[in-house]
């Protein structure tokens, strides 16, 4: 279908991500495989380093590591893991990134048995491991992404105030402008080294963009106008040509060159990939 990468989530109720990535790499020849994103509070740093390194070896260096702070309280409750304040979870993400860099570079003799696997790739984690994606919308996560990530993912989902954790609304184009600008400002000298990622929430092929946008408002939230729905980079609406043009505009406006769609829209987006490449 023309895709370059395939991602597994890290949610209870979904298959375990690392075996799924190895299976996907085994079934393909060139696809990169990754997580979008790991719930870092679920993981012990030493054991995660072993999982990441082993997966990178078994996928012939095609592994990408996406990591986040977690956002579904119900999953933490079900797993018996403490649901800590967001600032604490964000801090754990920073600690995990630093710990993985250590485990990817530590002298083998310092580890029990001296046989801990090391990643094939040396593209991320300051040249010690696979490429790192950090994704989110809030200030704390975007600061971490700007400081550490090779690929910064602008999630485009805002927690709805007063609603249970995991109740989101979609960001507008203006809000996306501000979030990208915020991340770029905090990237400093790294800014030109970063690739910018967008997770597209919906792909709707239609000959009538405005009518489709009107129908989508019920799903995206009544506060988003039709014009905002048509402009947001997190939804693609229109003919194949119109959606390709929207992707191109989003790259020019935000720098988004890494586009991911959810599984239900894989077939719908494939012709857009072909159109962009032609």
N, C-alpha and C positions, 0 to 999 in steps of 0.2 A: 504493500500500500504506500510505500515511500517514506515511512517513518524512520527516524534515526535512533530513537530510544524507546524503551518501555519501562514503566515504573510500577512498583508494588507499594501499596499503602501499608501502614503499621497500625491496624485497627483490630480489636477483638471481633471475631465473627468473620474475618477475612483470613485467607491462608497465611501461614507464617512467611514473612517476606523473603528471607534469605534462601530457603530451598526453592521458592518460586522463581527467584532471579537466576539461580543456577539452571533450572529447567528451561527458562526462556532463552538463556544464552546457548544452551545445548541444542535447542530447536532452531537456532538461527546462526548466521555466519558473521554478520556485521553489526547487528543491533547492540547498542550500549544498554545496560540494565542498571536500574537504580531504585532507591526508595524515595517516595514523595509523600510524606516524610516520616522518618523514625520518630516515635514518641520517646524522646531521650529519657524522661523519668522512669520508663519501663526497664532501663538497661543499666547493668553494671559496667563501668568503663573497661576493665580488663577483659571481660567476656565479650563485650561488643567489639573491641579491637581484634580479638581472635576471629569473631564472625566475619567482620569486614575484610580482614586480610585473607582468610580462607576463601571467601566468596570471590575476591579479586583474582586469586590464583585459579580457581575453578572456572572462571569466566574469561580467562586469558587476558586479563587487564581491561575488561570492558565495564567495570563497576563504577558507578557514581553514587556518592553517599549524600542523600538528602536528610536533614535533621531539623527537628522543631521541638518546641516546648510542650506540645500536647494541648488539646483544647476540649476534649470530650470527658467531662467529669464522670459520666455514667460508666465509661470504660475503666477509669481508675477505681471507682467503687466496686465494680464487678471483679476486678483483679485483686482487690484488697491492697491497693497502693494508695498512700496518702495523697489527697488532693491538696496540694500546697498553693499558697498565693502565687499569682502570676509572676511577680518579681522573683520569687524563689525558684520557680521552674525555669525562668529565663537564665538565672544564675547557674542553674545546673547544666543548661545548654552550653554556656561558655566554659564551664569546668570540664564538660565532656570533650569539647573540641580540643582543649589543651591537653587533656589526658590521652586522647587518641594520638595526638602528635608525639607525645612522649613514648607511648607504646610502639608506635611505628618507627621510632628511631633508637630505642633503647638497645644497649649492648646485649646480645643474646645470652651472655654469661650471667647477666643480672637476673634472669628469669629462671624459675624452677625447671630443671631439665635442659635449659638452654635451647629449646626447640620451638619457641613460639613462631608461628608463621608471620611473614612480612609481606605487605602488598607488592604486587607487580608494578603498579603505577607509582610515579613520584611527581604527580602533577598538582596535588593539593596538600594541605597541612604543611605548608612551607617546604614543599618538595619531599615529603615523606610518605604520602599516601594518595588515594584516589581523589578525583575532583570532589569538592564539597559544595552542596547546595544548602543554603539556609533561607527559609521562606517565612513570611509573615506579613502583617499589616501595621502592627503597633510600633511605637518608637523603640522599645527595648530590643525587640527581635531584629528590627531593621538596623539598629546600631551594631548588633552582634554580626549580622550578615555583612554589613559594610566593612567591618574590621577583619573578618576571617574568611568569608566565603569566596569561592571561585565563581559561583553563579548565584546571584541574588534573585530570589523569587518574590515578586510582589503579589501577595495572595489576593488582595482585593475584596476581602471579607471582613466586615466590622461587626464585632459583638454588639447586639442590640441591647442598649441600656435597660436595666430592669427586667430582663428576660433570663431564663436559665442559661448557664454556660453552654456554648455550642449553637446558640440562636443568632444567626448572622443576617446581615443585609449586604447587598452588593455595593461596591464603591462606584462612584461616578467617574467620568473622565477627568473632571477637575480634581477630585480627590486623588486619583491615580497620579496626576501631574505632581501634586504636592508630596505624595509618598516617594516617588522616584527621586524628586529633588532632595528630599530629606536624606534618603540613603546615599545619594551621590555626594552630598555635602559632608557626610560622615566618613566617606571612603578615603578622603584625602588623596595621597599620592597613588593609592591603589585603583583609583576610579577607572583608569583606562585599561586595566587588566581584568575588570569584571565583565561577565556576560549577564545580560538581564533577561529574566524569565517571567513569563506570564502563564497562569493557569486559567484557561478559558472554560467557563462554567457551562456554556450552552453553544451549540452550533445548529442554526436553524436555516435550512435552505428554503427559500421562498422567492416568488416574483413580486411580492408586495411587502417590503420591509416594514412600512409603517403599520400595516394591519397586524403583522406578526408581533411587532414590538408592543402594540396595544394588548394583545392576548397574553404576552409574557409578563406584563406588569403584575398580574395576580400572583405569579410565582416569585418575582423579584422583590416585591414589596410595593405597596401603593404610593409610597413617598417618591419613587423614581418616576419621572415623567417619561413620555414616549421619546422625546428628543434625547434625554439622558440615557435611555435604554439603547437607542441607536448609536450613541457616541461612546459608551463605556467600552474599554478594551477587553472586558471580561465576558462579553457575549458577542458572537458573530452571527449576523443576520443578513440574508439576501441570496442572490444568485451566486454561483461559483465565482464569477468575475467580481461581483461586489464584495464578497467576503475576502477574496485575494487582495483587493484594493484596500480593504479595512486593515488587513494584516500589515500591508506595506505602510499605510499611514501610521499605524501604531508603532512600527519600528522607527519611523522617522520622528515621531513625537516623543516616544518614551525610551527608545533604544531596545525594545523587546525583539530579540533575535532567536530566543528559545521559547517555542510555543508548545504547550501541552494541552491536550483535550482529555476529557473523561471518556472512559471506555464506551458508553452508549453512543458517542459521537465519532468513533474512530472511522467508520465507513463514510459518514457525511463529510468529514474533513479531508479525507484522502484526495478527492479531486482538487481541493484548494491547494494542497501541497504540489500536485502535478502542475497546476496553473502557475503557481509562484515560480517553480523551477524552469518553466518554459518561457 
